[in-house]
Amino acid sequence: MNTPTLSVIIPLYNKEREIGDTLRSVLSQTLQPLEIVVVDDGSTDHSADIVREIAAANPLVRLVPQANAGECAARNRAIAETRGEYVALLDADDEWRPRFLEEIAAMIREFPDCGLYCTAFDIVSHEGEFPADCPSERGPVADFFRDSAHRYIAIPSASCIPRRVLDDVGGFREGMKMGGDLYMWIKIARRYRICFSPERLCRYSRVASNRSSAIYTPERTAYSFETLYDPTAPEAEREFMARAALGKALVLSAKGGTEDAARAIRTFGYTKVYRRTLRKVQLLNQLPVSWRTPLLNFYNAAAWRVAKKGL
């Protein structure tokens, strides 16, 4: 098999402090991509100017501006602008280590029938940089839904999707402001094997200036985990979906989306694996709205400190 053609897509919204380093990490790859398409989703800072400056010196980089429509819409626009057989995803505040695309291409050659290619990654926090809890085996995972229960397999910035798979399952669900990546993984994993490399070739930032969960506002979309839910699916898939939906419901509740969170509780209250998350959503939903975000932030900070000690 020849070297696969890889296009890189980056959705951009107000990341002037990070986008320069993000692009430089792509331009430093040992295997260069066919193109790097950055869709500026209506940024109001100097993000687009930084991309233009880098693009002026690097013909691989192309900036595509659009009115603000959300991350999923920006990804879909970028996909439509690309020509590669494979689409590598990267968020505007994350970075790749130099061998990321080289390892993705190697997995594509070895396991050409997979629907998603991913690598392990490190988490960058205010306290330092730590390895995420990921599988140690290389190749197609035995059961994506089961094996994702307590370990990271796929995040956007460490993933690559074949164009044929995107043509099959459709693009990212526009209007979803949180969970659009998990929604996509579910659609793919129902039909294809997922390929994973334990090499830590991505740096995922928890300290970016503009994280989606911090700026969440109510969604206006027909897509939700509730509509994707299949009660006849295997237990591992249903538990994965409960994890995704209840994690999102925590943020919905914290931001005042009491009824949306209550709907998630009703739909995914069956979970056996994520009872603790379910109880958190139930508790949060009973509190005054003004208490919810400070309490959730406190809990998440404490949980991260505990988890970090175990990394």
N, C-alpha and C positions, 0 to 999 in steps of 0.2 A: 504494500500500500504506500502511495506517495505521501509526502508530508501534507497533512490536512490544512486547508486554508482557514485561518482563524481571524474573525473580526472581534474587536473589543468594543463594548458599549458602556457608556457612563452617563447615567442620569444626574443632572446637576441642578441644585437649588441652594443658593446662598452658602457656598463652601469656599469662600475666598482664602481662608487660612489653610485649607487642606488640599485643594484641587491641584496645585502645582506639584506637590510631592506625589500625589496619586498618579498624575500623568508621567512624571519622571520615572516612577517605578515600572510603568509599562514600556517606556522607551529604553529601559535598561535590561529588557528581557534577552536571554541568550537566544531565544527563537522569536524573531520579530513577527508581529501580526500583519495581516494584509492591510488593516486600517484600524483607526481608533476614532469612533464617532461619539462625540459628547453632545448630548441634547440639553441645552440650557432651558430649564422649565420656568422661565420668567423670573430669574434671579433679580434681586433689587440691590445687591452689593456689587463688588468688582470681580466676581467669579468669571464672568464671560470675558472680561478684559484680559485676565490671566491666561485663559485658554487661547484667546486670539494671539497673544504674544508668543506662546509656545508653538502654536500652529504655524506662525509665520516662519519659524526656523525648522519645523519638522513637518514635511508634507504628509506623513501618516495621520496626523491629527486633523480632524475636521469638526468644526462647531456648527451645530444646527439649533437655531433659536426657535422657541415657540412660546405662546402664552401659557401661563401656569395652568396645568391640567392634572398634576399629580405624578408620582413616581412611576406607577404602572403605565400611564399614558406615555411618559417620557421614554421608558424602556421600549415600548412598542414602536414609537417613532424611530428610535435608534435602530431597532431590528430592521425596520422597513428601509432604512437608508444604507444598510450594509450589503455586502456581496459574498461574504465568506460562507463556507459550508457549515461552519460551527461558530456559535456566538458565545463569547466569554463575557461574563457579567462582572462589573466592578462598580462599587459605590464610590462616590466622589470624595469620601473621607477615609477610605481604606487603601492599602498598598499591597503590591505583590513583591515577593522576593524574586531574584533574577531567573530562577528555573521554573517558575509557575507554568508558563505556556509550553515549555519544553516537556514537562511531565504530563500535562494535559494531552499533548500530541502523542506522546508515547502510549498513554492509555487508550487513546482512540485507535491507534494502530493494532494494539494487542487485543482490545475488546470492542470491535467496531459496531456491535449490535446494541450497545447500551444507549439509554435515553438521557443520561445526565452524568457528567464527569466532575468529580469534586476532589479537593485536597483538604488535609488538616490545616489548622490555622492557629495563630496566637492571638490572644486578647490583649489589647492595649488599654490600660486603665490609668487613673490618676496615681495608683499605687505602684505601677510598673507594668511589665509585660509578662504574660503567663500563658502556658500552653492550654488550649481548650481540650476538654475530655473527648477524644475522638477514637475510633477504632484503630487497631494496630495492624490490620491485615490489608494488603493491596489487592485490588481487583473488584469484581462485582460483589456487592454485599448480598448475603443470603436472603435477608428479609428487611427491606428498607424501613418499613413501619415498626417492626419489632426492634430492630437494632438502633433505631433513633430514640427509643424510649428514654434512655439515660445517657446517650452520647450524641455528640454533634457529627452529622454526616454531611449535610448540605447547608451552606449559607450563600447568599447571592455572590459575594465577592470572591468566593473560592469555587465557583461553579461555571460550567460550560455546557451549552445545550446545542445538539445538532439542529440545523435548520429543518431537516425533515421531520423532527419531533415537534418543533414549533408549528409546522404546517399541519401536523396531525392533531395536536391537543389544543391549538389556538394560542393566542398571545396571553400576556398578563391581563388580569381582569381590571379594566379601568374603572376608577371610582373607589377601589379599595385603597385606603390610606395606611392600613396595617395588615400584615398577613398575606399580602399578594404573592410573596415568594413561597410560603408554605402551601397556599392554594395551588400554585403551579407544581410544586413537588408532588403533591397528592395526585394531580392529574397525570403527571408523567409516570409515577411509580405504580399506578394502576395498570399501565400498559407495557412498561419497559423495565429492564434491570438498571440499577444505579451503580456506577463504578466509582471507587474511592481509592485515594492514595494517602498513606499516613505521613507523607512528607509535609512539613509545616511551611507552606509556601505563600501564605497570606497573613497580613497583619490587619486584624479587625479592630476598629476603634470604638471604644465606649466613651471617648472623651471629646468627640467632635463638637463643633460649635452649633450644630443644627440637626439633632437627631430626631427621627420621625416620631417616636413615642413622646418626645417632649413638646412637640408642636401639634399634637393630634387635635383635629376638629371632627365633628360628626360626618360620617360618610353618606353619600347619596349614590347608591349603587344597588343593582339587583343581585349582586354576587355576595354570598356569605357562606361560612362554613355550615350553617344550618341547611342551606339549599344543596350543598355538595354532599351532605351526609347521606350514607346508604346504610340503613339498619341491617341489611343482609350481608354486609361486608365482613371479612374476617375480623376477629377481635383486635388484632394488632393494628389494623387500619383504623378501626373505630376509636381505639385509645389514642392513636397519634392525632386524630382529628379533635378529640376532646382536649388534648394538650394544647393544640393550636388555638382552638376556639376559646377555651377558658383563660389562656394567657392573654389573648386579645381582650376578653371581657373584663379583666382586671383594669386595663387602661381605659376601656369604655366607661366603667363604673367610676373610676377616679376622676374622669373628665365630666361626669354628670350624666352619662348615658345609662341611667338606671334601668329603663325598659329594655334596651338592647342587651345589657348584661343579664337581666332576668330571663330573657329569651334563651340565652346561651346556657343558663343554669337549667332551664326546663329541658332543653334538647340534649345536653351532655351530662346530665346528672347521673347517668349510668356508670360513669367511669369508676374503675377499681384502682387503677394505677395513680391517678391524679386527684385523689380525694382531698389532699391538702390544698391544692389550688382551687378546687371547687369550694371548700370551706372559706378560703380567703375571699373569693368573689361574693359568696353569700353574706359574709360579715361586712365587707366593704359596702355592699349595696344597702345595708340597713342603717348606715351612718349618715349624718348630715353631709351634704356634698362638700362643704368647705373643709371637712376633716379628712377627706379621702386621699387627696394627692399627697399631703404631708405624711400621712400614715404609711401609704404605699412606698413613698420614697425612703422613709426611714427603714422599713422592712427590707426593701431591696438592697439598700446599702449594707445593712447588717448581714443579710444572706450572702452578699458578694464577699464580704470579709471572711465569713466562715468557709465558703466554697474555695476561696483563694488559698487558704491554709492547707486544703486537701489536694491542691494541684501539684 
